[in-house]
C-alpha cells in the first residue's frame, strides 16, 4: 500500500506537499492498524494462554494504548508541522 502511495507522490509533480501529507496520513493509518493488531494478539494470548481475566487485561491495555497513542500523535503532528 505504501508502494502505491510513493508512486502517487511521484506522479503529482505540481502538488508535492499534498502528496507528502497523503503519505504521512497513510503512514499514520498503517501504524495504528499494526498497533491494534498487536494489541489484539497480546490480549488473546494473555486471556487464553495465561488465564488472565478480561478486566485485568482491559485496565493495562487502556493505559498502554493511551500512552502509545499520545506519543505517536505527538511525533506525527510535529513532523507534519515541520513539513509545512
Secondary structure, DSSP 8 states (H G I E B T S, - for coil): -HHHHHHHHHH-STTHHHHHHHHHHHHHHHHHHHHHHHHHHHHHHHHHTS---HHHHHHHHHHHHHHHHHHHHHHHHHHHHHH-
